[in-house]
Amino acid sequence: MTTPLVKVRHVNGSRIALPLLLFIAMSAAPGASFAGVTYSWIPSDGSPSSGTLTIDAPRCGGFSVSQTAVSAFTFTFAPGVSVDLGTAQRLIVVDGEGGIIPIVSSDGSALDTGVFDLRLPQGIDVSNTFPQVAQYDPGGTNIVVRGRWQRALDEFSVSSGDAAGLIAAIDSANSSGRDSRIHLEAGTYRLTAARSSTDGPSGLPSIAGNMLIAGSGQETTIIERERGTPRFRMVHVSGTGCLALQELTLTGGELDYGSTILGGSGMFNRGELGLSRVFLTENGFPLGEGPGGIRNEGGVLTIARSTISRNSGDGGGGIRNSSPGRVAITDTQITDNVGGRFGGGIWNSGELSLTRSTISNNSASFEGGAGIFNTVGSLVIRQSSLVGNRTDGPGGGINNNDRGSVTVSDTTIANNVSGDSGGHRYNGGGIVNSGTVSFVNSTIAGNRAEMDRPDLAGGGGILNEESGFVRLQNTIVALNTTTAAAGFGGSDCAGVITSIARNLIGDPAGCTVSLGATDLVGDPGLGAFIDSGAPGTARVPLLPTSRAIDAGAACANNDQLQTPRLGACDLGAVEFYPVVDDVIALDVLSTAFDPTPVPGGPAGTLRISVKYTNNSGTTIASSFVEVLELSGQNLLLNASRSLFGPGQAQGTAAGGVGARVSLGNNGPGVSRFFDLVVGLATRQVFTLFVHVHGAVQQDGP
């Protein structure tokens, strides 16, 4: 192996300088693990072993530990973790990284029965819903929960491509009455016939027990319906079933229409279903009479660090959640799905939360809701992106109707398009609403309502119908467009809009809104749209001259990218951080090339070790490197995906332009070392440009 050729140019002295320029000539790379800081919580009485542990389902995804005494634990964990401590004291745990969390006794030994310490590693989001019964320990590195358990776990190993062996393992797990773990070696598992007829034909036996099916990698472990075989869905979970899936791909499911078939060509869930690092793709309902990717029919569904892509059906091309179903989605891409009449990405009538995720490039026809169609349901969106979705009907990003409730915070809704082919009276490019919608610290920009009929109303950003209620706070609605006739809407908004305070509406002429002293109108000072490719990172940043900077108040602690809000905080989804290239130094110390293929780097990886020095004479807070250019379809594999600062959750996610690596707080003269790990698409010359951003603080009096 020859050493890669690296040429470095470091330029300082200008806000637009590019401090790091690499030309890499590849001649022929190891994957890296980037440990992050996590949370530590203790009961309010200071004794980690006190209290009573009570689990509130779901078992196959996020769980909560509820209070039964003053000293009890009270936690809420995000999806990607599963625990079942039901009447039989059984336990399955799957972490957000897709691995098994070890259960050990207080002396460190493995347990079949006894006391356990549950230590949750990086990437677990702990919702701050329990300030009176738990305390945050900023110096800690784990979430620690203690309790008592009895282990009854059956283990199955299935050799590469042995579909019959997989089916037999599921049958055994269903009948055992115990928790089961089924490990699949890398390979393609081709299903040729239906093994279950419940709710329509399914290629695998219906899941009736508690089990984990773990692949050997999302890209290398594939379960598919063999082409040319009779149509059937891939997975069915019964009302008694609990299934956790991780590190695999499911593809090729198809269904024919029938009176007993309810859709969900990829997966149908009536029980509890959890996905971690799963790729669900190209599952469809050809006649368009039911949802495509996943149908959650009153069950509990959690999805973490997964991709739902290129599925098709009617009323939920990607996911359909029917009341009283509950869905929690984190760190996930839902993209390029086709929803038939409505709900390209998601159709929801139950409870659904979306966190740090992207809904993009989905489509629907005349009923709209290309990104999300929410009817009657409750929808909560945090730190996410709804971008590039398109419909011929109302609501390019979101169609919220029939008393639906939507809460959006620290989120970008951009570049969505709606049309009027369905003849609906009202049309919103970003969102159309006849229910209740609340926007806080969000950016709604670049959306378009295309209106051919002169008698129909259009709002490029937001259209609120007579029965709807829309509330804005610390939000930017600007640079949207519509082709609606004069008097039938407006470019940024149409209908009655309620401003709580501190919003920037580019052109409020099309809507009825009472603007207060803290509200702004006109040019929002937005930059070009950026999408690094990692979930939840697509955004429209603020320019240095934007009036939205420091114009907010009462913001959340962190913005869409989980970057700390500064001072008075900014309007919109993303906080502005100035470029600090002229007061820092970056020096490339070494490079290391490894030809080993990794996810996001099929041609290997190049690790660039860099020294960062603060030459400013003052502290630079919350600094980070942001990729300005990365050519050759390569990816920055160790881009930061989570919170900045000590004691906060930190993980990684591959990304391109706009991807960031956190450098934290750095005092004057301080040097620190970090790596840029580039996943290589091919062994070709590529270019990497980065900026360094941060908040320069005034130290001393």
C-alpha positions in Angstrom: 0.0 0.0 0.0 1.4 3.4 -1.0 0.9 6.5 1.1 -1.7 9.0 -0.2 -0.5 12.3 -1.6 -1.8 15.2 0.5 -1.3 18.9 -0.4 -2.5 21.4 2.2 -3.2 25.1 1.9 -4.1 27.1 5.0 -5.3 30.6 4.5 -6.2 33.1 7.2 -7.2 36.7 7.5 -10.6 36.7 5.9 -14.1 35.7 7.0 -14.5 33.8 3.7 -11.1 32.1 3.8 -11.1 28.4 3.4 -8.7 27.2 6.2 -8.2 23.7 5.0 -7.9 22.5 1.4 -6.9 18.9 0.7 -6.2 17.3 -2.6 -6.1 13.6 -2.1 -4.6 11.2 -4.7 -5.6 7.7 -3.8 -3.4 4.7 -4.9 -5.2 1.9 -3.6 -8.8 2.2 4.7 -10.1 0.8 9.3 -13.5 1.8 10.3 -13.6 4.0 13.4 -15.7 4.1 16.5 -16.3 7.6 17.9 -17.4 7.3 21.5 -19.5 10.1 22.8 -20.5 11.6 26.1 -23.9 10.5 27.4 -26.2 11.3 30.3 -26.1 10.2 33.9 -29.1 10.4 36.1 -29.6 9.6 39.8 -32.8 9.6 42.0 -33.4 12.8 43.9 -32.4 11.2 47.2 -28.9 10.6 45.7 -29.0 6.8 46.0 -28.9 5.0 42.6 -30.1 1.7 44.1 -33.2 3.0 45.8 -36.7 3.2 44.4 -39.0 0.8 42.5 -38.5 0.1 38.8 -41.7 0.0 36.8 -41.7 -0.4 33.0 -44.3 1.2 30.8 -44.4 -0.4 27.3 -43.4 -0.3 24.5 -41.0 -3.2 25.0 -39.5 -3.1 21.5 -38.6 0.5 21.4 -38.2 3.4 23.7 -39.4 2.8 27.3 -40.2 4.9 30.3 -39.6 4.1 34.0 -42.4 5.6 36.0 -42.5 6.7 39.6 -44.0 4.5 42.3 -42.5 6.2 45.3 -40.8 9.5 46.1 -37.3 8.0 45.5 -38.3 6.0 42.4 -36.7 6.4 39.0 -38.6 8.4 36.4 -37.0 8.4 33.0 -38.2 8.6 29.4 -35.9 7.2 26.7 -36.1 7.7 23.0 -36.5 4.9 20.4 -33.7 2.4 19.8 -33.9 0.9 23.4 -36.1 -1.9 24.2 -36.9 -3.4 27.6 -39.5 -5.9 28.7 -39.8 -6.4 32.5 -43.3 -7.7 32.3 -44.9 -10.2 34.7 -42.4 -12.9 33.7 -39.4 -10.5 34.4 -38.1 -10.9 30.9 -35.7 -8.6 29.2 -34.5 -7.7 25.8 -32.4 -4.6 25.3 -31.4 -3.1 22.0 -29.4 0.2 22.0 -29.5 3.1 19.6 -26.3 1.9 18.0 -27.9 -1.5 17.2 -26.0 -3.6 19.7 -26.9 -5.6 22.7 -26.4 -3.8 26.0 -24.7 -6.1 28.5 -26.6 -6.8 31.7 -24.2 -7.2 34.7 -24.4 -7.6 38.4 -23.0 -5.0 40.8 -19.7 -7.0 40.9 -19.5 -7.1 37.1 -20.5 -10.7 36.6 -23.0 -11.8 34.0 -26.5 -12.7 35.3 -29.2 -15.2 34.7 -31.0 -13.9 37.7 -30.4 -11.2 40.3 -29.7 -7.5 40.4 -28.7 -5.7 37.2 -27.1 -2.4 36.3 -28.5 -1.2 33.0 -25.9 1.2 31.5 -27.1 2.9 28.3 -24.3 4.0 25.9 -24.1 6.9 23.5 -27.0 8.1 21.3 -29.8 7.7 23.8 -32.0 10.7 24.1 -33.4 11.3 27.6 -36.5 13.6 27.5 -36.4 16.2 30.3 -39.9 15.3 31.7 -38.9 14.4 35.3 -37.1 17.4 37.0 -38.7 16.7 40.4 -37.7 13.1 40.8 -34.3 12.9 39.0 -31.2 14.9 38.9 -28.8 15.5 36.0 -25.2 14.7 36.7 -23.1 16.7 34.2 -19.9 14.7 35.0 -21.5 11.3 34.3 -21.1 9.1 31.3 -24.0 6.7 31.6 -27.6 6.4 32.3 -27.7 3.8 35.2 -30.9 2.0 36.1 -30.9 -0.8 38.6 -33.5 -3.5 39.2 -34.0 -7.2 39.5 -34.5 -9.6 36.6 -34.7 -13.2 35.5 -33.1 -14.1 32.2 -34.7 -16.6 29.9 -33.2 -16.0 26.5 -33.0 -18.4 23.6 -30.2 -17.9 21.1 -30.5 -18.9 17.4 -27.8 -18.5 14.7 -28.8 -18.6 11.0 -26.2 -19.3 8.3 -25.8 -17.0 5.4 -28.8 -16.9 3.0 -30.6 -19.8 4.8 -34.2 -18.5 4.5 -35.6 -21.8 5.7 -33.4 -21.6 8.8 -34.7 -18.1 9.5 -38.3 -19.3 9.3 -37.6 -22.3 11.6 -35.9 -20.0 14.1 -39.0 -17.7 14.2 -41.3 -20.7 14.6 -39.2 -21.9 17.6 -39.1 -18.4 19.1 -42.9 -18.1 18.8 -43.5 -21.3 20.6 -40.8 -21.1 23.3 -42.6 -18.7 25.6 -39.2 -17.0 26.2 -37.3 -14.1 24.8 -35.3 -15.0 21.8 -32.4 -13.6 19.8 -31.9 -14.6 16.2 -28.6 -13.7 14.7 -28.3 -13.6 10.9 -25.0 -14.0 9.1 -24.4 -11.6 6.2 -26.1 -12.7 3.1 -29.4 -12.5 1.1 -32.3 -14.4 2.5 -34.8 -15.0 -0.4 -38.4 -15.8 0.5 -40.4 -17.6 -2.1 -43.8 -18.2 -0.5 -46.1 -16.9 2.2 -45.8 -18.4 5.7 -48.7 -16.6 7.3 -52.1 -15.4 6.0 -53.1 -13.1 8.9 -54.1 -9.6 7.5 -52.9 -10.9 4.1 -50.0 -13.1 3.1 -46.6 -12.6 4.7 -43.3 -14.2 3.8 -42.2 -14.8 7.4 -44.2 -16.5 10.1 -46.4 -14.0 12.0 -44.5 -12.8 15.1 -46.4 -13.8 18.2 -43.6 -14.0 20.8 -40.8 -11.7 22.0 -37.8 -11.7 19.8 -34.8 -9.8 18.4 -33.7 -10.5 14.8 -30.2 -9.1 14.3 -28.4 -8.9 11.0 -24.7 -8.4 10.4 -25.1 -5.1 8.7 -27.7 -3.0 6.9 -25.9 -3.3 3.6 -24.9 -7.0 3.9 -27.9 -8.7 5.5 -30.9 -8.6 3.1 -34.3 -10.3 3.5 -36.2 -10.1 0.2 -39.1 -11.6 -1.7 -37.7 -13.4 -4.7 -38.7 -11.8 -7.9 -41.5 -13.7 -9.8 -42.9 -15.4 -6.8 -46.5 -14.8 -5.6 -47.0 -11.5 -3.9 -46.8 -11.2 -0.1 -45.6 -8.7 2.5 -42.3 -9.3 4.4 -43.2 -9.1 8.1 -46.4 -9.4 10.2 -46.4 -8.8 14.0 -49.6 -10.0 15.8 -51.2 -8.3 18.8 -49.2 -10.5 21.2 -45.9 -10.1 19.3 -42.9 -8.1 20.2 -40.2 -7.8 17.5 -37.0 -5.8 17.4 -35.1 -5.7 14.1 -31.6 -4.3 13.6 -28.8 -4.1 11.1 -30.6 -5.5 8.0 -32.5 -4.6 4.8 -36.1 -5.7 4.0 -37.2 -5.3 0.4 -39.5 -6.6 -2.4 -42.7 -7.0 -0.5 -45.9 -6.7 -2.6 -49.6 -7.2 -2.1 -52.6 -7.6 -4.3 -55.8 -5.9 -3.2 -58.3 -8.0 -1.3 -61.0 -7.5 1.3 -58.8 -9.1 4.0 -55.6 -7.3 3.0 -54.9 -4.0 4.8 -51.6 -3.1 3.2 -48.2 -2.7 4.7 -46.3 -4.5 2.0 -43.1 -4.2 4.0 -44.4 -4.7 7.5 -47.7 -4.9 9.3 -47.8 -4.4 13.1 -50.6 -4.9 15.6 -48.2 -5.5 18.5 -44.8 -3.9 19.3 -42.2 -3.3 16.7 -38.8 -1.7 16.9 -36.4 -0.9 14.1 -32.7 0.1 14.6 -30.5 0.6 11.6 -33.0 -1.0 9.2 -33.3 -0.2 5.5 -36.9 -0.7 4.3 -37.1 -0.2 0.6 -39.0 -1.0 -2.6 -42.1 -2.5 -1.0 -45.4 -1.7 -2.7 -49.1 -2.1 -3.1 -49.4 -2.1 -6.9 -53.1 -1.3 -7.0 -52.7 1.6 -4.6 -55.4 0.4 -2.2 -53.3 0.3 1.0 -50.1 1.7 2.6 -46.8 0.6 1.3 -43.8 0.4 3.6 -45.2 -0.1 7.1 -48.8 -0.2 8.5 -49.0 0.3 12.2 -52.6 -0.8 13.0 -53.1 0.3 16.6 -49.7 -1.0 17.7 -46.5 0.5 19.0 -43.8 1.3 16.5 -40.3 2.8 17.2 -37.8 3.5 14.4 -34.2 4.7 15.1 -31.3 5.3 12.7 -33.1 3.7 9.8 -34.1 4.5 6.2 -37.7 4.1 4.8 -37.2 4.7 1.1 -38.8 4.0 -2.3 -41.9 2.3 -1.0 -45.4 2.9 -2.5 -49.0 2.6 -1.6 -52.1 4.6 -0.9 -52.5 6.6 2.3 -48.9 6.2 3.5 -46.3 5.3 1.0 -43.7 5.1 3.7 -45.6 4.6 7.0 -49.3 4.5 7.9 -50.2 4.9 11.6 -53.8 4.2 12.5 -55.4 5.3 15.8 -54.8 4.3 18.5 -51.3 3.5 17.2 -48.2 5.1 18.6 -45.1 5.8 16.6 -41.8 7.4 17.6 -39.2 8.1 14.9 -35.6 9.4 15.6 -32.5 9.9 13.4 -34.2 8.4 10.4 -34.6 9.2 6.7 -38.1 8.8 5.1 -37.5 9.6 1.5 -38.7 9.0 -2.1 -41.9 7.2 -1.1 -45.1 7.4 -3.2 -48.4 7.8 -1.3 -51.0 7.4 -4.0 -53.8 9.9 -3.2 -52.2 11.2 0.0 -49.5 10.7 2.6 -46.4 10.2 0.5 -44.0 9.9 3.5 -46.4 9.4 6.4 -50.1 9.0 7.0 -51.1 9.5 10.6 -54.3 9.3 12.6 -52.8 8.2 15.9 -49.9 9.6 17.9 -46.6 10.2 16.1 -43.4 11.9 17.0 -40.5 12.8 14.7 -37.1 13.8 16.1 -33.8 14.5 14.3 -35.2 13.1 11.1 -35.8 14.0 7.5 -38.9 13.6 5.4 -37.8 14.3 1.8 -38.7 13.9 -1.9 -41.9 12.0 -1.2 -44.9 12.4 -3.4 -48.7 12.2 -3.4 -51.5 13.0 -5.8 -54.7 15.0 -5.4 -55.4 14.6 -1.7 -52.0 16.0 -0.8 -49.8 15.7 2.2 -46.7 14.6 0.2 -44.5 14.7 3.3 -47.1 14.0 6.0 -50.8 13.7 5.9 -52.2 14.1 9.5 -55.9 13.5 10.0 -57.3 13.6 13.5 -54.0 12.5 14.8 -51.4 14.1 17.1 -48.1 14.9 15.4 -45.0 16.3 17.2 -41.9 17.3 15.1 -38.6 18.3 16.7 -35.2 19.2 15.1 -36.2 17.7 11.8 -36.4 18.6 8.1 -39.4 18.3 5.7 -37.9 19.2 2.3 -38.5 18.6 -1.4 -41.8 16.8 -1.1 -44.3 17.3 -3.9 -48.1 16.8 -4.4 -50.7 17.6 -7.0 -53.0 18.4 -4.1 -52.8 20.5 -0.9 -49.9 20.5 1.5 -46.5 19.8 -0.1 -44.9 19.4 3.3 -47.8 18.8 5.6 -51.6 18.5 5.2 -53.2 18.7 8.6 -56.9 18.3 8.6 -60.0 17.0 10.5 -59.1 18.3 13.9 -55.5 17.1 13.7 -52.9 18.6 16.1 -49.4 19.4 15.0 -46.5 20.9 17.0 -43.3 21.8 15.2 -40.1 23.1 16.9 -36.6 23.8 15.7 -37.5 22.4 12.2 -37.0 23.4 8.6 -39.9 23.1 6.1 -38.4 24.0 2.7 -38.7 23.5 -1.0 -42.0 21.6 -0.9 -44.5 22.0 -3.8 -48.3 21.7 -3.9 -50.8 21.8 -6.8 -54.5 22.2 -7.3 -55.3 19.2 -9.5 -57.7 17.9 -6.9 -59.8 21.0 -7.0 -59.4 21.7 -3.3 -60.3 25.3 -2.4 -57.2 25.7 -0.3 -53.6 24.9 -1.0 -50.4 25.4 0.9 -47.0 24.7 -0.4 -45.3 24.2 2.9 -48.4 23.3 5.0 -52.2 23.5 4.6 -54.2 23.4 7.9 -57.7 22.9 9.0 -56.8 21.7 12.5 -54.3 23.2 15.0 -50.7 23.9 14.3 -48.0 25.5 16.5 -44.6 26.5 15.1 -41.7 27.5 17.4 -38.2 28.4 16.2 -38.8 27.0 12.8 -38.0 28.1 9.3 -40.6 27.8 6.5 -38.9 28.9 3.2 -38.7 28.2 -0.5 -42.0 26.4 -0.6 -44.4 26.9 -3.6 -48.2 26.6 -4.2 -48.8 26.1 -7.9 -52.4 27.3 -8.7 -53.8 26.9 -12.2 -57.4 27.8 -11.4 -58.0 31.4 -10.5 -60.8 30.7 -8.1 -58.7 28.6 -5.6 -56.7 30.0 -2.7 -53.0 29.4 -2.3 -50.3 30.1 0.3 -46.8 29.4 -0.7 -45.6 28.8 2.9 -48.7 28.4 5.0 -52.4 28.3 4.2 -54.8 28.2 7.1 -58.4 27.3 6.4 -61.4 28.9 8.2 -61.6 26.1 10.7 -57.9 26.0 11.4 -55.7 27.7 14.0 -52.0 28.5 13.3 -49.7 29.9 15.9 -46.1 31.2 15.3 -43.3 32.0 17.8 -39.6 32.8 17.0 -40.4 31.5 13.4 -39.3 32.6 9.9 -41.9 32.4 7.1 -40.3 33.9 4.0 -39.2 33.4 0.4 -42.1 31.2 -0.4 -44.1 31.7 -3.6 -47.5 31.0 -5.1 -49.2 31.4 -8.5 -52.6 32.1 -7.0 -54.5 35.0 -8.4 -54.5 38.3 -6.6 -56.8 38.3 -3.6 -56.7 34.5 -3.4 -53.8 34.0 -1.0 -50.2 35.1 -0.7 -46.7 34.1 -1.2 -45.8 33.4 2.4 -49.1 32.9 4.1 -52.9 32.9 3.6 -55.7 32.8 6.1 -55.7 33.9 9.7 -52.3 33.6 11.4 -51.6 34.2 15.1 -48.3 35.7 16.1 -47.3 34.9 19.7 -44.2 37.1 19.4 -40.9 37.5 17.6 -41.6 36.2 14.1 -40.2 37.2 10.7 -42.8 37.1 7.9 -41.3 38.1 4.6 -44.6 39.1 2.9 -47.7 39.1 5.2 -50.0 40.7 2.6 -51.8 37.4 1.9 -52.8 36.6 5.4 -54.6 38.1 8.3 -52.1 38.6 11.1 -51.7 41.1 13.9 -48.0 41.9 14.1 -46.5 43.0 17.4 -43.6 45.2 18.2 -41.2 42.3 18.2 -42.3 40.9 14.8 -40.4 41.6 11.6 -41.3 41.7 7.9 -39.3 41.8 4.7 -35.9 40.3 3.8 -35.2 37.4 6.1 -31.4 37.3 5.3 -31.4 33.6 4.5 -28.5 31.8 2.8 -28.6 28.9 0.3 -30.3 25.6 1.2 -27.9 23.0 2.7 -28.4 19.3 3.2 -25.5 17.3 4.5 -27.4 14.1 3.9 -27.6 13.1 7.6 -31.1 12.9 9.1 -32.5 16.2 10.3 -29.7 18.4 8.9 -31.3 19.9 5.8 -31.7 23.7 6.6 -31.7 27.2 5.3 -29.0 29.1 7.4 -29.0 32.7 8.4 -26.6 35.1 6.7 -24.3 37.3 8.9 -26.5 40.3 8.0 -29.8 38.7 8.9 -32.2 40.7 11.1 -33.3 37.3 12.6 -30.0 37.1 14.6 -30.6 37.8 18.3 -34.2 38.7 17.6 -35.7 35.7 19.5 -36.5 35.0 23.1 -37.4 32.1 25.3 -35.8 29.6 22.8 -35.0 26.0 23.6 -31.4 25.3 24.7 -30.4 23.9 21.3 -31.4 24.5 17.7 -32.3 22.1 14.9 -28.7 20.8 14.7 -28.5 20.5 18.5 -26.1 23.5 18.5 -26.5 25.7 21.6 -28.6 28.8 21.2 -26.6 32.0 21.9 -27.6 35.0 24.1 -31.0 36.3 23.0 -31.1 33.5 20.4 -32.0 33.7 16.8 -35.3 33.3 14.9 -35.8 30.2 12.9 -34.6 26.7 13.1 -30.8 27.2 13.0 -28.7 29.4 15.2 -26.1 31.6 13.4 -22.4 31.1 14.3 -19.9 33.3 12.7 -16.9 32.0 10.8 -13.7 32.3 12.9 -11.1 31.2 10.3 -9.1 34.4 10.9 -8.4 33.8 14.6 -7.7 30.0 14.6 -5.1 27.7 13.1 -5.7 24.3 11.6 -2.7 22.0 10.9 -2.9 18.6 9.3 -0.6 16.3 11.3 -1.1 13.1 9.4 -3.3 11.0 7.2 -4.0 7.3 7.3 -5.6 5.4 4.5 -7.4 2.1 5.0 -8.9 0.2 2.0 -11.4 -1.8 4.2 -14.9 -1.0 2.9 -17.3 0.5 5.5 -20.8 1.8 5.3 -20.6 5.2 3.6 -17.1 4.3 2.4 -17.1 1.4 -0.2 -13.6 2.3 -1.3 -12.3 2.6 2.3 -11.6 5.5 4.5 -9.0 8.3 4.9 -8.4 9.6 8.4 -7.1 13.1 8.6 -5.6 14.1 12.0 -5.8 17.8 12.6 -4.5 20.2 15.3 -6.8 23.1 16.1 -5.4 26.2 17.9 -7.3 29.2 19.2 -5.2 32.3 18.5 -7.9 34.8 19.3 -6.9 35.8 22.8 -10.4 34.9 24.1 -12.6 31.9 24.5 -14.3 30.5 21.4 -17.5 28.7 22.6 -19.3 25.8 20.9 -16.9 25.8 17.9 -17.3 23.4 15.1 -15.9 22.5 11.7 -18.4 22.6 8.8 -17.8 21.1 5.4 -18.1 23.7 2.6 -17.1 21.3 -0.2 -16.5 17.5 -0.3 -16.2 16.2 -3.9 -16.4 12.8 -5.4 -19.6 11.7 -3.6 -17.4 11.1 -0.5 -18.8 11.5 3.0 -17.5 12.7 6.4 -18.2 9.7 8.5 -17.7 11.2 11.9 -19.9 14.2 11.5 -21.5 15.2 14.8 -25.1 14.3 15.1 -26.0 15.3 18.6 -25.6 17.8 21.4 -22.6 20.0 22.1 -21.1 20.5 25.5 -20.1 18.4 28.5 -22.4 15.8 29.8 -24.5 15.8 26.6 -25.3 13.0 24.2 -22.9 12.8 21.3 -22.9 10.5 18.3 -21.9 10.4 14.7 -23.6 10.4 11.3 -22.2 10.4 7.8 -22.7 13.6 5.9 -21.5 15.8 3.0 -21.6 19.5 2.5 -22.9 21.1 5.7 -21.7 18.3 7.9 -20.2 19.4 11.2 -17.6 18.1 13.7 -17.9 19.6 17.2 -14.8 21.2 18.7 -16.5 22.4 21.9 -15.3 25.3 24.0 -11.7 26.4 23.7 -9.9 29.0 25.7 -7.3 31.5 24.4 -4.1 29.7 23.2 -5.7 26.3 23.6 -4.9 23.5 21.1 -6.9 20.4 20.6 -6.7 17.5 18.2 -9.4 15.9 16.2 -9.9 13.6 13.2 -11.8 14.0 9.9 -12.7 10.5 8.7 -13.7 10.6 5.1 -15.6 7.6 3.6 -14.4 7.2 0.0 -16.8 6.4 -2.8 -13.9 5.7 -5.2 -10.2 5.8 -5.0 -9.9 9.1 -6.8 -8.6 12.6 -6.1 -11.1 14.6 -4.1 -11.3 18.1 -2.5 -12.3 19.0 1.0 -13.0 22.6 2.1 -14.0 23.5 5.6 -14.9 26.5 7.7 -14.5 26.8 11.4 -17.4 28.5 13.3 -17.8 29.5 16.9 -19.0 32.1 19.3 -16.1 34.5 20.3 -16.7 35.4 23.9 -15.5 38.4 25.8 -13.3 37.1 28.7 -12.7 39.1 31.8 -14.3 42.5 32.8 
